Amino acid sequence: MPYVVTENCIKCKYQDCVEVCPVDCFYEGENFLVIHPDECIDCGVCEPECPAEAILPDSEPMAEKWLETNRKFADVWPNITRKREPLPDADDWKDKPNKAELLSDKPGQGDE
């Protein structure tokens, strides 16, 4: 049962979760992070670290539909293992609903 990043992360991209992940299974898009479901060891340390409460186990109903999004982008976006600053207006977007259409498919910078 891997953890997945859900819609709440879009346009926030807090990276507290990246910093605590023991297996470096986060991948970075322009305005969203994903967890590679085949690399996640289900330890759960990332979930409480997310200020946007965007990380859930894939068994949660809300997370189910995001599992394939996480898988799809983890295969093409760069890996991120170090915490950086969230997006500049992250706090403004943190609790806004219905952000799915704002998800960019462009990759982030990763650990350049």
Order of alpha helices (4+ residues) and beta strands (2+ residues): beta-alpha-beta-beta-beta-alpha-alpha-alpha
